[in-house]
Amino acid sequence: MDGFARDLTGTVVREHISLEDAVRLQHRLVDVAQQVMGSDVVFVEDYGQVRELATVGFGGGGRPRATARVEEVLARFFDAEDAVLIHGAGTGSIRAMLNGLVEPGSRIVVHEAHPYKTTLPAMRHMGLTVDYSSFDDAAGLEAYLREHRPASVYLQHVPQRLGDSHDVARVIDLVRSVCGNDVRILVDDNYAVMRSPRIGVQMGADASALSLFKLLSPHPIGAVLADRDSVGQIRRDLSSAGCQIQGPHAMAALRALVFAPVALAVQNQTVLDVAQAVTEGVGSEDYPFLAGAYAAQPGIRCAVLLFDRPVAEEFLRSAWRNGSPSQSVGEEAQFEFLPLFTYLTSTFLKSAPGLERYAVRVNPMRGGAETVLRILRAALADPEFRSAAASA
């Protein structure tokens, strides 16, 4: 228990923008969009492979004009040379980024923690030699880079395991100082976009992959931001008509993105409020069986509840009986607004065997602290849960 608590406290929480900064971010995104598609063109949403935008012969690889405009907005907003919209949300964008920037069969280094569940298969399907090095250990990483000279370095922006403490920008700077431009630095920016002040490409990485589905898009769309040549390669790889994001879907994603920074900043404050309220109430009649609450980032920004006995599974079933959904659409998707009580991510649990019996996470989504706390109190007071906890 004490070890879990120390690890939760020690796990870095990436800097989260304030509500005031989120408003500025919203205004900047709208300003960029106005410069790209001002006037009534913002209402023009077309379909098809426009020949003037072709990336291969005979008009192949063309995309709708509205899609091209949205991609230009994203590139300008995130200070990248180019951007491409991808089917498949976060996983689709990561696969496209790997395929577009990494040579099949080459060597890639990742942090010595479990990558996201769909990332490692994508690397293996490319025949990559996957090496592991602790990004928390700058000296060890530098020694690895000097000895092995990998072709690519892959970072996940948000923490991957308990105890992660490395700073993404410092890791990127270290890799550049040792390897220069001979290495491709790729960043999975999912769950960091519109939360962190900067994403990978803004810190000096070669490419960033992100999910717009996790940023309120009604469609499972992702994006890759990179240099023009790399984005061009991705477009050529995905030049068939069925691979194109149609104009209405691209515009729907952009409209939703406008609201994401403020929504996520409000959510972050709710996480802080919930963690503080539970911490102050630990040991009281309202919050029995709890050992602590932490505003954490086990992949996803959330409040982590730590129990004083192994009752996490029984508690979740009680929470699902008392107001929380039991399933996720794709956490933080537009369709989710009720607070979600659920398991810690599989990536984190793999690094901390046994934690799944003592800890759960709470994502407020669009709800306020009082709604979250009401569900929590009801779940803790549930007779079936109380009986299970008493005998645990």
N, C-alpha and C positions, 0 to 999 in steps of 0.2 A: 504493500500500500504506500509506504513512504517513498519507495523507489519510483512508483508510478507518478506520485505527486511531484517529485523532483523533476522527473523527465518532462511532465506537462509544463511545469513552470519554466524549465530550461529550453523548451522548444521555441525557436525564434518565431515571432509574429511579424510578418512583413509589414512595413510601415503602411498604414491605411490613411488615405486622404480624409480630411475633415469635411463636414457638410459644406462649409464655406468654399473650400477648394473644389468640391464636387459641383457646386453651382457654377463656378468659373469654368470647369471642364465641360459642362453642358453647353455653356455659352460659346466656348471655343469651338466645339464640334458643330454647332449651328452656324457659327461664323464661317468655318471652312466649307460647310455644305452650301452656304449662300454664295460663296465665291465660285464654287464648281457648278452649281445647278440653280442659280438664282432665277427669279421670275417664274413663269408658268411651266418651265421645263421640269420642275420638281414634281409635277403631276403627270408626266408622260412616262408610262411604264410599258415597255415593249417586250416582244418575244423574238426568239430566233437567233440565227448566226449571221450577224451583220458582216457583209463581205469586207467592208473597209477595216474591220477589226480582226481580220483573219490572222492566224498564227502559223498556218500551214497552207500548202497550195490549194487552189480551186475553192477558196473561201472557207476552208475548214478551220475550226478553232475560233471562229468569230463568236461574239457574244452580244447580247442585247446592249443597246446604247445606255439604258438606265443602269444596267449592271456595271458597265465600264465607269459610269459617273460615280457610283457608290464606291467602287474600288479606288478611284482617284481620291475621294474624300477620306477613306481610311488611310491611304498612303500619306497624304498630307498631314492628317491629324496625328499620326504616330511617327512622323518624321522619317518615313521610309521612302525608298525610290519608287517602289511599286507594291501593289497588293493584288491578290487574287482570291475570289470567293470560291468556296469548296463545299460540295455536298458531304454530309457525314459529321458536321459539327466539329468538336474537338478532335476526336479520333481521325476523322477524315482529313483535317488540316495537318495533323502530325504526320500522317502517312504521306501526304502530298509534299510536305516540307522535307522529309527524309528522302523521298524518291527524287525530288528536284535538286537537292544540294549535296547528297552523299553518294559516293561511288559504291556500287554494289561490291561486296567482298572486302571492303576496306575496314580499317580499325576505328572504332568509336569508343569513347570513354564516357561513362555515366557515374553519378554519385553512388557510393556503395550502400544503397538502400533499394528497396523494391520499387522499380519504375511503375508507372500507372499500368493497369492490367492489360491494356491493348497496345501499349508502346513496345514492349519487349518482343511480342510476336511480329510486329511490323519490322523490327530490326533483324530478327532471325530470318524472315522471309526474303530479306535482301542479302542474306549470306554475310552479314556484318560480323566481324570479330568484336564482341562486346567485352570491354574491360571495365573493371570497377576500381574507383579510387575515392577516398573520403574527401569531399569538398569542404568538410569542416576542418581539415588538416592542411593548411596552406603549404607548409614545408613538404609534406608527403606528396601533395598534388604536383608541386613544382618538380620534385625528384622524378615522379612518374612521367611527366611531360617531357623532361629532358632525356630520359632513357628511351621512351617508346615512340615519341613523336606521332601521336594518333592523327588520323585525317580529320576527325570531327570530335567535338566535345558537345555533349547534350546535357542541358540543365532543365530541371523542373523548377519554375519560379517559386511555387509555394512549397513548404516543408513536406518531405516524403516520409519521415519517421520521427518518433519521439527523440528529442535531444538535438535535432538538426539546428545548427547555429550559424551556418555560413551566409555571407552576404553575397547576393547574386552579382552585383556590380563589381565587387572585389574579385570574385572568381573570374569573371569575364576579363577584367584588367590583368589578372595574373596570367591567364592563358595567352592573352595578346602579347604580354611582355616576354614570355618564353618562346612562343611559337610564331608570333607575328601574324601575317595574313596567310600563312601556309595551312592553317587549320580553319575549318568551318565551325562556328559556334552557333548552336541551335538552341532555342529556348521554347519550352512549353509554357505559355503564359496563361493557361486556363486558371480561372479563379484569382488571377492577379490583375487582369485588365479592368480598368475603371475603379480599381481599389488602390493599387500601388501608384506612386507618383510617376513612375516610368516602367515601361516593359522592356523586354530583351533588346529589341532593335534600337531602342533609345539609349541603351547602355553600351552599345558597341557590338552587340551580337550580329551575326550575319542574317539571321532570320528569326521570326517569332511566329508561333502557331497559336490560334485562339479559337474559341467557340463563341459564336454570336448567339447560339441557342441558350447558353448560360448567361446571356446578356439581354434577355427578354425577347429575342427573336421568336416569332411564332413558327418558324421553320427550322429544321436541323441543319443550319448552315455554319460553316467555319470560315476562317480566312488565314492566309499566309502573307506575311509582310517581309520583304527582302529586297535585294537589288534587282534591277530590271532583267538581267540575264537569267537569274535563278527563277524569277517569276515567269519569264518567258518559257523556260524549260518546263515548268509545271503546266502552263497553258498548252504547250505542245503535247505533253503526256496525256492531257485530258481534253483533247481537241474534238471529241465526238459531240454530237448535238445533245445527247442525253446527259453529258457531264456539265452542261452549262447551267448556271443559276439564272433563272428567268427574271426579267425586270421587276415584276410585282413582288417577287420574293426578296430580291435585293433591297428594294425600297422599304418593304415591311421591316427588314432587319435594321436598316438605318434609322427608321422612325423609332423603333423600340430602343435602339442604342442611345438615343438622345436622353431617354429617361433613366438609363441604367446608373450613371454615377451618383445621382441624388438618392435613388432607391437603395443602392448598396451602402452609401454613407449612413443613411437612416438605420439600415439593418445592422451595421457595425455598432452604432450607438446602442441599439437594443441588446445586442450581445453583451456589451459592457454592463448595461443596466441589470440584465438578468443575472450575470455572474456576481455582481456586487450584492444584489438582493439575497441570493441564495447563500453566499458566503456569510453575510451578516446573520442569516437565519439558521445556519447549521446548528443542530442540536436542539432546536426549538420543536414545539409540537407540530408546527406546520411543515417542517422539513426533516422528518426522522430518517434514519438510515444513511444519511449523506455525510461524506467526509470532506467534501469541498466542491467548489465550482470554479471553472477556469475559462476566461475569455481566450480561446486558443485558435489555432489554425492547422488542424490535422488534415491538410489538403484544403478543406473547405472552412471558411470562417464560421465559427459557431461557439456556443457555450458547451463545455464538456462537464458532465456531472460525474463525480467519483463517489461510489458507494463504500460504506464501511464493511460490507460483506458481499459475497458473490451473488448478487440478485439482479444484474443488469437485464438479463433475458426476461425475467418475471416482471420487472419494472416496465420494459418496453411494451409488453402485452397489455399491461394495465394502462399505459399512456394511450395505446391504440383503442382501448375500450372507453377512454375518457376524453376523447376530443382530438387526438392527433391522427392524421392519415398514417396508414401502415406502409405505404409505398411512395416511391418518388417517380416523377416523370423523367427526370434528368436534372438533378438537383439545381434549383434556382432558375428553372425554366419559367417562361411567362405563365404557364398554367398552374403554377404552385404559388399560393399566397398564404395558406394556413400554416402555422408553425408545425415543424416536423420534428418528432422525437424518433431517433433511429440509431443504428449501430455506428461505431467508428468506422472509418474507411478501411477496406481490406489491406491497403498498402501500409497503414499505420499498425494494424493489428499483427501483421506478419513480423514487424520489428519488435513487438512487445507481447510475447505469448502470455496468455492469462488475463491481459487487460480487458478482453471482451467480456469477462465475467463481472468486472467491477465498474466499467465506464460506458457511458452513452453520450451521444452528442445531440444538441438541440439547435436547430436552425430556425430562427424566428420567421424567416421569409419576409413577408410584408406586415407581419403582426407586431403588436407592441408588447412591452415587457409584462403588462398586467395580464394579457391573454396567455402568454407563455407560462407565467407563474400560476395562473388559475388551473391550467391543465396539469401542471406539475403537482400542485397541492392535491388535486382530485386523484391523480394516479397514485400518489403516496398514501392517500387515505383509503384507497380501494380495499375492501375486505379481503379479497382473494390475494392481492399483493401483500397485505399485512400478514396474512397467514403464512405465505411463502417466506417472507423476510424473517419472521419470528423463528422459523425452523431452519434457517440457513446457517 
